Amino acid sequence: MGKDVCHIKIVPEDRVIKVAKGSNLLSGLQDAGIHIASSCGGQGTCGKCKVVIKSGEYNAGITPFLSKTEVSEGYALACLTLVEGDLTLSIPPSSKVLGEGIISGGEKRLIDERWAIGPWDVKPRTKSFCLSLSPPSLDDNRSDLERIGSALSSQGCNSYHIHCPLYLLKNLARQVRDGEWKVTVTIIPACDGIEIIDIQPGKACLQHYGVAIDVGTTTVVCYLVDLNDGRIIASEADYNAQISCGEDIISRIIFGRSQKGLERLHNLVISTINRLILQLLKGAQIKPDRLFSFMVVGNTTMIHLLLGLDPRYIRESPYIPTFSSIPHYIKASEIGIHANKNAYLSGLPSIASYVGSDITAGFLAAGIYRLSEMSVFIDIGTNGEIVVGNKDWLVAASCSAGPAFEGGEVKFGMRASTGAIDSVRIDPQSFEPVYSTVHKQSARGICGSGILDCLAEMFLAGLINRRGKINRELYHPRIREGTDGWEYVIVWEKDTAIGKDICLTEVDIDNIIRAKGAVFAAMKVLLKEIGFTVDQVDLFLIAGGFGHCLNIENAITIGLLPDLPFERFRYLGNSAIIGAYMALISEDLRQEISEVAKGVTYIELSTSASFMDEYVSALFLPHTDQSLFPNVGSKTSLNRKGA
């Protein structure tokens, strides 16, 4: 049996993992919790999972993503490599996916300002009570459970019917006596009364915690919350390990067509959540059995995969999900989340197959459904979800933007973690860039906000034309023809952490223009469908994966956002996790937003005759119709005249 196990030593970390002989190298690394880039889901079509094999037995597939020099130096794509014996390898910085330092800006401001909806009472779905029971006597021979029911009634609970699991009943007699008739009972409302989910001897009321979770396509974020007072104790974020199976929801749906693929997707996201929960509990010195409630939000596909449900029909017309909201009776332990055995899982409803509960949570956090102003809530990520309206009505739509704004489909693209270029300025005369990186570390790649900045700055400086093509007539060392076509060098090799020039290529630019075109076209068509124009919008609320470095002016310059006064825009950060937190600590808010979600009208843009026309028109910088962007036109003329 030992001969069937191979040892892989990773240097310079000096870490050793075990994999089965003949197994796929990428899968082996991922199973060991080693994050490695693989935006194509291990299909060998993105070329990002490069490793350098120093020694050992392996069988590497042929790929156009490796040069002859790289192959001679031991480079291989992990997804195309089979392990035949013990190996020693290193993972280049460009292939690593770092979980630390993920930006999630804007949330603290939302919390501090108490959002647009104002204050509310802390009233979670679960509640703990410290009860003093009257000891039994010959004159009072009620059962122990009846005594608890009577005490709960005195606290205002509907205890007409009490449901109590058998395993709790088995210990009840001992616990109430060990606590000298003082006991802490945690309950959850049931349709005909209450359900007891935990019993502890003595007074343990302060040990009542919950977790709010945003299961993003790219990132999973968790908040540990004290359910007694609503305090956020700690937060953690990491990449959704499912990214190894594809960067967008369509690729994951395809990956999950087989039962084995579906189980892997489910296990990957559960392992990510459990790892984050462990970090939260360890830092706060809290035991897992003190977690009683979970509020989970995410797009419809992510929630299906979280529960291990086949999402394939979300992709097929007429795009019907198995459910629109997590049923109230599902327990966290049923899907593998480490918590109290009886802890329940809750969620918010999705609007449609491609407008998920993360968007419902988002417009809860934004308070758009309570505003008088005509507002647009827009979540820009792999998908672009848009909600338009106010307190009187709400309409939603979705478009596929692709992963470009989150670093995918970009040669040196990455998430907003340590070393990511997050802002860029280009001198219009010298064409030299000035950039910043996350945590001020050496550049490893470029994230969404940096990509957007670079595109806008290149356009304003005249480095690219309105179609996104690089100006070949500008003789400058940063403008050159590379292996993937023409490109602009942002950072020279000597100044990077990856040992390569970091560039933005024409292929990258084309992907970004398509992504921004889809988002702008969707917004414009949605407004047109309901009889409005962008000029009539009073407030733009922007959420999503850009992080706190989103430059509104540059977003307008490339035609992602409409050319309107800056004061109409507000960046919210990760509004999904804030909405999940709000729904976790307030059952009233959860019920309120669930009712609001039922009244949201969904418009399917794929059947709109005008969407493709608008999309094609938006495939220019900033747009085919330059009259829509008068301020961008004036800046372009001024910059190029000065140059």
MIMIDO-734378 format. One record per residue (C-alpha): residue number from 0; chain; x, y, z. Coordinates in steps of 0.001 Angstrom, whole numbers. Layout:
# residues N
NUM:A:X:Y:Z .
...
END
This chain:
# residues 643
0:A:0:0:0 .
1:A:2903:2318:826 .
2:A:4163:2091:-2757 .
3:A:899:3647:-3927 .
4:A:1537:6810:-1880 .
5:A:3868:9496:-3216 .
6:A:5458:12269:-1175 .
7:A:5605:15769:-2633 .
8:A:8088:18141:-1031 .
9:A:7399:21834:-1621 .
10:A:10375:24153:-1360 .
11:A:11480:26535:25 .
12:A:8599:26078:2522 .
13:A:9929:22563:3189 .
14:A:6391:21207:3397 .
15:A:5627:17592:2510 .
16:A:2231:16289:1399 .
17:A:1035:12829:412 .
18:A:-888:11963:-2754 .
19:A:-1902:8756:-4438 .
20:A:353:7500:-7223 .
21:A:-1096:8369:-10620 .
22:A:-3162:11245:-9219 .
23:A:-3420:14712:-10691 .
24:A:-864:17107:-9207 .
25:A:-3213:20100:-9083 .
26:A:-5902:18113:-7249 .
27:A:-3319:16802:-4796 .
28:A:-2078:20297:-3967 .
29:A:-5614:21622:-3560 .
30:A:-6675:18702:-1352 .
31:A:-3761:19572:922 .
32:A:-5074:23131:1263 .
33:A:-2441:24693:-996 .
34:A:-4036:27496:-2997 .
35:A:-2846:27595:-6594 .
36:A:-4283:29604:-9473 .
37:A:-6440:27643:-11918 .
38:A:-9106:29851:-13428 .
39:A:-10093:27210:-16030 .
40:A:-10925:24612:-13401 .
41:A:-8010:22351:-14244 .
42:A:-8807:22015:-17949 .
43:A:-5384:23189:-19098 .
44:A:-6740:26249:-20908 .
45:A:-5590:29153:-18692 .
46:A:-1920:28299:-18082 .
47:A:-1911:29762:-14555 .
48:A:-1101:26672:-12458 .
49:A:2605:26582:-13281 .
50:A:4951:24708:-10952 .
51:A:8681:24043:-11163 .
52:A:9512:20358:-10617 .
53:A:13050:20022:-9280 .
54:A:13206:16235:-9216 .
55:A:11060:13121:-9208 .
56:A:8876:10965:-11421 .
57:A:5945:12528:-13222 .
58:A:4117:12647:-16529 .
59:A:3462:16198:-17769 .
60:A:1085:16962:-20625 .
61:A:2034:19112:-23589 .
62:A:768:22693:-23449 .
63:A:1241:25872:-25499 .
64:A:1405:27882:-22264 .
65:A:4990:26808:-21583 .
66:A:7980:27861:-23674 .
67:A:10757:25432:-24553 .
68:A:12997:27235:-22069 .
69:A:10453:26827:-19278 .
70:A:10021:23123:-20021 .
71:A:13792:22653:-19912 .
72:A:13824:24381:-16506 .
73:A:11258:21948:-15101 .
74:A:8111:24030:-15494 .
75:A:4849:22116:-15835 .
76:A:1149:22840:-15550 .
77:A:-61:21138:-12374 .
78:A:-3456:20372:-13921 .
79:A:-1820:18380:-16751 .
80:A:702:16543:-14569 .
81:A:294:13033:-13162 .
82:A:2352:12072:-10098 .
83:A:4308:8850:-10749 .
84:A:6681:8979:-7754 .
85:A:8067:11240:-5046 .
86:A:8543:14842:-6199 .
87:A:10296:18002:-5112 .
88:A:8831:21180:-6528 .
89:A:8387:24898:-6019 .
90:A:5384:27075:-6754 .
91:A:6240:30356:-8530 .
92:A:4768:33524:-6944 .
93:A:2673:34111:-10066 .
94:A:894:30779:-9472 .
95:A:156:31288:-5798 .
96:A:-3253:32396:-4579 .
97:A:-2795:34210:-1289 .
98:A:-5708:34250:1121 .
99:A:-4418:36890:3484 .
100:A:-5061:40567:3053 .
101:A:-8221:40307:977 .
102:A:-9699:43777:774 .
103:A:-13296:44255:1851 .
104:A:-13552:48003:2263 .
105:A:-16651:50058:2925 .
106:A:-18330:47748:5454 .
107:A:-17089:49572:8561 .
108:A:-18605:52811:7303 .
109:A:-21919:51080:6725 .
110:A:-21857:49708:10276 .
111:A:-20819:53011:11844 .
112:A:-23529:54942:10011 .
113:A:-26187:52359:10934 .
114:A:-27162:52190:7245 .
115:A:-30012:53971:5548 .
116:A:-32674:52019:7417 .
117:A:-31776:53306:10893 .
118:A:-31448:51372:14172 .
119:A:-33243:48149:14978 .
120:A:-33618:45781:17907 .
121:A:-31252:42848:18318 .
122:A:-33660:39955:17931 .
123:A:-31940:36861:16498 .
124:A:-33755:33746:15406 .
125:A:-32252:31796:18300 .
126:A:-32242:33040:21892 .
127:A:-30717:31871:25170 .
128:A:-32494:32163:28514 .
129:A:-31038:31785:31989 .
130:A:-33862:30057:33883 .
131:A:-34395:29552:37590 .
132:A:-36639:26519:38023 .
133:A:-38693:25752:41075 .
134:A:-37404:22504:42615 .
135:A:-39859:19612:42573 .
136:A:-41688:18420:45659 .
137:A:-44446:15983:46570 .
138:A:-46846:18858:46004 .
139:A:-45267:19850:42684 .
140:A:-44506:16740:40682 .
141:A:-44269:18281:37215 .
142:A:-41626:16839:34913 .
143:A:-38313:18580:34380 .
144:A:-39315:19505:30814 .
145:A:-42624:20960:32013 .
146:A:-40734:23146:34491 .
147:A:-38566:24471:31664 .
148:A:-41677:25132:29578 .
149:A:-43298:27062:32427 .
150:A:-40154:29142:32956 .
151:A:-39923:29916:29237 .
152:A:-43581:30999:29226 .
153:A:-42788:33494:31967 .
154:A:-40118:34923:29604 .
155:A:-42754:35505:26919 .
156:A:-42052:32410:24832 .
157:A:-44769:30440:23087 .
158:A:-44190:27137:24852 .
159:A:-47544:25533:24097 .
160:A:-45633:22863:22194 .
161:A:-42025:22157:23158 .
162:A:-39868:20114:20802 .
163:A:-36743:18676:22401 .
164:A:-34308:16267:20704 .
165:A:-33879:12911:22396 .
166:A:-30149:13369:22995 .
167:A:-30896:16514:25034 .
168:A:-33662:14763:26979 .
169:A:-31227:12019:27950 .
170:A:-29082:14506:29877 .
171:A:-31823:16866:31069 .
172:A:-32403:15364:34533 .
173:A:-28711:15469:35403 .
174:A:-28130:18967:34022 .
175:A:-30945:20707:35926 .
176:A:-29770:19087:39159 .
177:A:-26076:19780:38507 .
178:A:-27055:23407:38013 .
179:A:-29071:23400:41245 .
180:A:-32229:24115:39235 .
181:A:-30596:26916:37300 .
182:A:-30216:26137:33615 .
183:A:-29452:27936:30351 .
184:A:-31773:26943:27523 .
185:A:-31303:27976:23899 .
186:A:-34411:27885:21737 .
187:A:-35584:28554:18208 .
188:A:-39193:29302:17182 .
189:A:-41155:26406:15693 .
190:A:-44376:26575:13690 .
191:A:-46447:25461:16695 .
192:A:-44269:26533:19606 .
193:A:-40546:26329:20264 .
194:A:-37680:23893:19775 .
195:A:-34977:23496:22390 .
196:A:-31591:23279:20683 .
197:A:-29263:23361:23704 .
198:A:-29389:22921:27481 .
199:A:-26525:23788:29838 .
200:A:-26428:23630:33630 .
201:A:-26075:26990:35392 .
202:A:-25995:30403:33765 .
203:A:-24221:30412:30415 .
204:A:-26258:33104:28658 .
205:A:-23196:34914:27369 .
206:A:-22166:31859:25341 .
207:A:-24583:32456:22461 .
208:A:-22948:33092:19098 .
209:A:-23751:33017:15406 .
210:A:-21939:33416:12091 .
211:A:-22911:35515:9071 .
212:A:-21461:34098:5838 .
213:A:-21193:35512:2334 .
214:A:-20403:32634:-22 .
215:A:-19032:34509:-3000 .
216:A:-17945:32958:-6271 .
217:A:-14473:34298:-5548 .
218:A:-14309:34957:-1812 .
219:A:-15957:33617:1344 .
220:A:-16385:36115:4192 .
221:A:-17461:35222:7749 .
222:A:-18459:37411:10699 .
223:A:-18500:35935:14216 .
224:A:-21348:37632:16095 .
225:A:-22449:37725:19731 .
226:A:-26172:37068:19449 .
227:A:-26859:38553:22875 .
228:A:-25985:42100:21853 .
229:A:-25239:41979:18105 .
230:A:-21514:42761:18416 .
231:A:-19237:41660:15590 .
232:A:-16454:39902:17479 .
233:A:-14198:39093:14529 .
234:A:-14188:38600:10770 .
235:A:-12238:36399:8394 .
236:A:-12079:36067:4614 .
237:A:-10441:33676:2202 .
238:A:-10746:32568:-1371 .
239:A:-13524:30123:-2120 .
240:A:-11571:26913:-2726 .
241:A:-13973:26173:-5584 .
242:A:-11949:28547:-7767 .
243:A:-9801:25513:-8530 .
244:A:-12832:24181:-10433 .
245:A:-13452:27350:-12451 .
246:A:-13688:31079:-11856 .
247:A:-17335:31663:-12778 .
248:A:-20602:29968:-11922 .
249:A:-21114:28499:-15404 .
250:A:-17783:26659:-15302 .
251:A:-18676:25308:-11853 .
252:A:-22096:24164:-12980 .
253:A:-20371:22289:-15809 .
254:A:-17784:20867:-13389 .
255:A:-20576:19653:-11110 .
256:A:-22471:17707:-13778 .
257:A:-21109:14435:-12389 .
258:A:-21856:13290:-8836 .
259:A:-18128:13229:-8093 .
260:A:-17723:16794:-9352 .
261:A:-20736:17988:-7366 .
262:A:-19404:16396:-4184 .
263:A:-16010:18010:-4721 .
264:A:-17532:21471:-5170 .
265:A:-19617:20983:-2024 .
266:A:-16661:19740:14 .
267:A:-14418:22582:-1152 .
268:A:-16752:25360:-32 .
269:A:-17553:23593:3266 .
270:A:-13830:23187:3962 .
271:A:-13327:26902:3271 .
272:A:-16122:27848:5687 .
273:A:-14911:25461:8405 .
274:A:-11375:26793:8110 .
275:A:-12616:30368:8543 .
276:A:-14849:29390:11476 .
277:A:-11933:27645:13159 .
278:A:-9819:30803:12831 .
279:A:-12645:32940:14234 .
280:A:-13270:30666:17219 .
281:A:-9590:30193:17977 .
282:A:-8986:33934:18101 .
283:A:-12014:34525:20335 .
284:A:-11423:31382:22473 .
285:A:-14949:30101:21817 .
286:A:-15941:26442:21444 .
287:A:-17788:25320:18288 .
288:A:-20763:24063:20302 .
289:A:-21507:27674:21285 .
290:A:-22447:28478:17677 .
291:A:-26228:28271:17364 .
292:A:-27211:30158:14223 .
293:A:-25885:30766:10708 .
294:A:-27072:33253:8110 .
295:A:-25722:32403:4667 .
296:A:-26078:34438:1476 .
297:A:-24646:34010:-2012 .
298:A:-25670:33738:-5611 .
299:A:-28185:31005:-6380 .
300:A:-25589:28591:-7763 .
301:A:-23259:29002:-4769 .
302:A:-26075:28256:-2321 .
303:A:-27052:25136:-4284 .
304:A:-23447:23922:-4185 .
305:A:-23219:24736:-480 .
306:A:-26116:22365:164 .
307:A:-24820:19789:-2315 .
308:A:-27694:20311:-4755 .
309:A:-27325:19913:-8511 .
310:A:-27449:23422:-10062 .
311:A:-27495:22329:-13719 .
312:A:-31074:23504:-14368 .
313:A:-30124:27049:-13371 .
314:A:-28120:27116:-16603 .
315:A:-30852:25661:-18816 .
316:A:-33887:27605:-20048 .
317:A:-36208:28492:-18342 .
318:A:-33466:28729:-15619 .
319:A:-35288:27193:-12648 .
320:A:-33499:26614:-9305 .
321:A:-34387:23838:-6865 .
322:A:-35320:26448:-4228 .
323:A:-35170:30222:-3791 .
324:A:-34351:30326:-64 .
325:A:-32651:27913:2341 .
326:A:-35432:25995:4144 .
327:A:-35597:26871:7845 .
328:A:-35303:23288:9039 .
329:A:-31784:22584:7683 .
330:A:-29113:22194:10331 .
331:A:-25521:23291:9810 .
332:A:-24241:19867:10855 .
333:A:-26224:18227:8026 .
334:A:-23970:19836:5434 .
335:A:-20734:19449:7423 .
336:A:-20347:22837:9134 .
337:A:-18645:22547:12518 .
338:A:-20955:23995:15177 .
339:A:-23478:22998:17818 .
340:A:-25140:19772:16692 .
341:A:-28523:21502:16659 .
342:A:-27472:24836:15092 .
343:A:-29703:25926:12249 .
344:A:-28867:27371:8859 .
345:A:-30864:30324:7531 .
346:A:-30719:32370:4346 .
347:A:-32390:35165:2460 .
348:A:-34437:34543:-692 .
349:A:-33037:34840:-4202 .
350:A:-34839:37052:-6699 .
351:A:-34114:34775:-9662 .
352:A:-31613:32173:-10829 .
353:A:-29020:34868:-11538 .
354:A:-29974:37390:-8862 .
355:A:-29200:35605:-5626 .
356:A:-29613:36111:-1909 .
357:A:-26365:38109:-1828 .
358:A:-28186:40811:-3783 .
359:A:-31195:40612:-1453 .
360:A:-28740:41078:1437 .
361:A:-27108:43918:-482 .
362:A:-30197:46022:-916 .
363:A:-31119:45285:2713 .
364:A:-27775:46785:3774 .
365:A:-28162:49683:1346 .
366:A:-31726:50327:2482 .
367:A:-32793:50951:-1105 .
368:A:-36274:49603:-382 .
369:A:-36800:52377:2188 .
370:A:-35467:55281:128 .
371:A:-37636:57883:-1575 .
372:A:-34953:58665:-4158 .
373:A:-34823:56855:-7485 .
374:A:-31822:54560:-6884 .
375:A:-29687:52023:-8685 .
376:A:-27966:49301:-6646 .
377:A:-25288:47582:-8705 .
378:A:-23043:44699:-7659 .
379:A:-20073:44425:-10002 .
380:A:-18298:41090:-9984 .
381:A:-18222:37957:-12120 .
382:A:-21882:38716:-12710 .
383:A:-23327:42208:-12824 .
384:A:-26543:42335:-10803 .
385:A:-28652:45493:-10862 .
386:A:-31625:46553:-8755 .
387:A:-33509:49749:-9639 .
388:A:-36235:51489:-7669 .
389:A:-37151:52910:-4286 .
390:A:-39572:52308:-1418 .
391:A:-42487:51978:-3831 .
392:A:-41123:49438:-6341 .
393:A:-38022:47448:-7238 .
394:A:-36909:45844:-10517 .
395:A:-33857:43583:-10941 .
396:A:-31756:42153:-13762 .
397:A:-28472:40349:-14257 .
398:A:-25766:40081:-16885 .
399:A:-22635:37974:-17243 .
400:A:-19635:40271:-16931 .
401:A:-17014:37532:-16644 .
402:A:-14153:37517:-14135 .
403:A:-12114:40373:-15653 .
404:A:-13011:42874:-12906 .
405:A:-11859:40335:-10312 .
406:A:-8558:39638:-12053 .
407:A:-9679:36695:-14201 .
408:A:-9140:36587:-17969 .
409:A:-6286:39059:-17470 .
410:A:-2725:37800:-17981 .
411:A:-1374:39201:-14719 .
412:A:-4758:39541:-13052 .
413:A:-5246:38593:-9410 .
414:A:-7552:39307:-6486 .
415:A:-7105:42312:-4232 .
416:A:-4619:40635:-1911 .
417:A:-1035:41344:-882 .
418:A:1061:42687:-3750 .
419:A:-1836:43397:-6100 .
420:A:-1583:46673:-8024 .
421:A:-4742:48470:-6891 .
422:A:-4318:51927:-8437 .
423:A:-2467:53320:-11467 .
424:A:-1748:56797:-12827 .
425:A:3:57383:-16173 .
426:A:1713:60632:-17097 .
427:A:131:61731:-20426 .
428:A:3456:63120:-21674 .
429:A:6091:60633:-20512 .
430:A:3715:57628:-20457 .
431:A:5404:56555:-17212 .
432:A:3122:54946:-14599 .
433:A:2796:55554:-10877 .
434:A:1101:52720:-9019 .
435:A:297:51438:-5554 .
436:A:-84:47889:-4256 .
437:A:-2069:46231:-1498 .
438:A:-99:46399:1768 .
439:A:2625:48308:-143 .
440:A:4398:45083:-1089 .
441:A:6269:44324:-4312 .
442:A:3882:43868:-7226 .
443:A:2642:40336:-7904 .
444:A:-123:41202:-10375 .
445:A:-3011:43601:-10852 .
446:A:-6512:43475:-9332 .
447:A:-9830:44898:-10533 .
448:A:-9443:48484:-9394 .
449:A:-5908:48640:-10822 .
450:A:-7068:47133:-14119 .
451:A:-9826:49720:-14379 .
452:A:-7413:52567:-13554 .
453:A:-4819:51393:-16058 .
454:A:-7361:51138:-18866 .
455:A:-8746:54618:-18149 .
456:A:-5283:56171:-17877 .
457:A:-4074:54523:-21088 .
458:A:-7136:55863:-22885 .
459:A:-6740:59409:-21549 .
460:A:-3026:59422:-22397 .
461:A:-3659:58291:-25969 .
462:A:-1903:54949:-25499 .
463:A:-5020:53168:-26767 .
464:A:-7823:54226:-29079 .
465:A:-11562:53986:-28491 .
466:A:-11563:50343:-29584 .
467:A:-8872:49498:-27028 .
468:A:-6084:49015:-29556 .
469:A:-2588:50086:-28517 .
470:A:-1084:52923:-30553 .
471:A:1721:51264:-32531 .
472:A:3112:54628:-33627 .
473:A:4198:55607:-30118 .
474:A:7829:54546:-29781 .
475:A:8259:53963:-26086 .
476:A:9987:51101:-24183 .
477:A:6785:50325:-22260 .
478:A:4852:49768:-25493 .
479:A:5893:46592:-27222 .
480:A:4747:43455:-29002 .
481:A:4894:40501:-26620 .
482:A:4183:36799:-26901 .
483:A:437:37497:-26528 .
484:A:359:40548:-28814 .
485:A:814:44238:-28082 .
486:A:1101:45260:-24438 .
487:A:1919:48066:-22027 .
488:A:4459:47360:-19267 .
489:A:3221:48604:-15887 .
490:A:6077:47247:-13732 .
491:A:9491:46111:-14885 .
492:A:10713:42664:-13854 .
493:A:13287:43961:-11365 .
494:A:10581:45694:-9328 .
495:A:8149:42764:-9126 .
496:A:7815:39836:-6726 .
497:A:7273:37363:-9561 .
498:A:10394:37903:-11637 .
499:A:8468:39006:-14738 .
500:A:7363:42261:-16337 .
501:A:3738:42939:-15348 .
502:A:1817:44108:-18412 .
503:A:-1665:44882:-19641 .
504:A:-2174:43306:-23055 .
505:A:-4599:44072:-25885 .
506:A:-6293:40742:-25125 .
507:A:-6736:41851:-21508 .
508:A:-8131:45191:-22632 .
509:A:-10606:43478:-24944 .
510:A:-11847:41316:-22058 .
511:A:-12267:44352:-19804 .
512:A:-14144:46303:-22474 .
513:A:-16514:43378:-22982 .
514:A:-17104:43165:-19223 .
515:A:-17781:46871:-18789 .
516:A:-19929:46859:-21912 .
517:A:-22152:44105:-20526 .
518:A:-22672:45933:-17223 .
519:A:-23431:49314:-18793 .
520:A:-25731:47787:-21421 .
521:A:-27638:45846:-18760 .
522:A:-28126:48969:-16666 .
523:A:-29228:51034:-19650 .
524:A:-31666:48393:-20937 .
525:A:-33143:47804:-17489 .
526:A:-33789:51525:-17057 .
527:A:-35248:51711:-20558 .
528:A:-37554:48737:-19870 .
529:A:-39121:50612:-16948 .
530:A:-39247:53967:-18739 .
531:A:-36263:55779:-17186 .
532:A:-32925:57187:-18312 .
533:A:-29670:57368:-16363 .
534:A:-30150:61125:-15885 .
535:A:-33232:60421:-13768 .
536:A:-31309:58329:-11238 .
537:A:-30723:60183:-7974 .
538:A:-28363:57709:-6323 .
539:A:-25983:54987:-7537 .
540:A:-25048:52470:-4834 .
541:A:-22019:50401:-5890 .
542:A:-21141:47089:-4268 .
543:A:-18898:44236:-5280 .
544:A:-15369:43019:-5678 .
545:A:-13452:46195:-6479 .
546:A:-12427:46906:-2900 .
547:A:-12092:50362:-1408 .
548:A:-9817:51593:-4228 .
549:A:-12565:51942:-6853 .
550:A:-12007:55221:-8691 .
551:A:-15438:56510:-9735 .
552:A:-13941:58976:-12216 .
553:A:-12040:56232:-14026 .
554:A:-15094:53951:-13988 .
555:A:-16940:56719:-15827 .
556:A:-13986:57273:-18184 .
557:A:-14104:53716:-19530 .
558:A:-17914:53719:-19726 .
559:A:-18636:51340:-16866 .
560:A:-20690:53941:-14973 .
561:A:-22745:56799:-16460 .
562:A:-21288:60306:-16781 .
563:A:-23047:61902:-13797 .
564:A:-21942:64131:-10893 .
565:A:-19747:62272:-8409 .
566:A:-22050:63075:-5494 .
567:A:-24647:60695:-6901 .
568:A:-22318:57711:-6385 .
569:A:-21612:55848:-3171 .
570:A:-19408:52794:-2679 .
571:A:-20780:50244:-205 .
572:A:-18085:47570:-91 .
573:A:-19249:44024:582 .
574:A:-22909:44824:1199 .
575:A:-23791:41111:1055 .
576:A:-21997:40265:4300 .
577:A:-23499:43314:6017 .
578:A:-26992:42293:4942 .
579:A:-26321:38749:6162 .
580:A:-25160:40134:9502 .
581:A:-28265:42298:9814 .
582:A:-30567:39378:9064 .
583:A:-28651:37183:11531 .
584:A:-29174:39491:14487 .
585:A:-32666:40707:13595 .
586:A:-35407:38222:12782 .
587:A:-37680:41201:12119 .
588:A:-35345:42491:9396 .
589:A:-35020:39010:7913 .
590:A:-38769:38668:7614 .
591:A:-39111:42217:6316 .
592:A:-36564:41840:3526 .
593:A:-37958:38399:2639 .
594:A:-41349:39992:2005 .
595:A:-39737:42809:18 .
596:A:-37887:40264:-2149 .
597:A:-41195:38631:-3112 .
598:A:-42306:41909:-4682 .
599:A:-39184:42512:-6798 .
600:A:-39848:42242:-10529 .
601:A:-37167:40358:-12456 .
602:A:-36460:41175:-16093 .
603:A:-34638:38578:-18181 .
604:A:-32238:40581:-20347 .
605:A:-31307:37609:-22532 .
606:A:-34746:37870:-24131 .
607:A:-34541:41647:-24549 .
608:A:-34309:42632:-28196 .
609:A:-32358:45777:-27394 .
610:A:-29719:44277:-25076 .
611:A:-27389:43063:-27827 .
612:A:-27640:46417:-29627 .
613:A:-26756:48254:-26417 .
614:A:-23949:45802:-25686 .
615:A:-22328:46284:-29099 .
616:A:-22630:50057:-28703 .
617:A:-20839:49834:-25351 .
618:A:-17794:48025:-26787 .
619:A:-15958:51312:-27237 .
620:A:-14263:53726:-24833 .
621:A:-16283:55106:-23293 .
622:A:-19192:54339:-25683 .
623:A:-20190:54554:-29341 .
624:A:-22471:57463:-28455 .
625:A:-19939:59946:-27098 .
626:A:-22717:62390:-26200 .
627:A:-23495:60107:-23236 .
628:A:-20061:60962:-21814 .
629:A:-19447:64676:-22439 .
630:A:-16998:65105:-19536 .
631:A:-14879:62176:-20718 .
632:A:-14655:63697:-24189 .
633:A:-13434:67020:-22837 .
634:A:-10771:65346:-20651 .
635:A:-9513:63261:-23564 .
636:A:-9155:66311:-25806 .
637:A:-7403:68298:-23078 .
638:A:-4924:65553:-22188 .
639:A:-3983:64774:-25764 .
640:A:-3649:68429:-26641 .
641:A:-1278:68853:-23698 .
642:A:725:65833:-24745 .
END
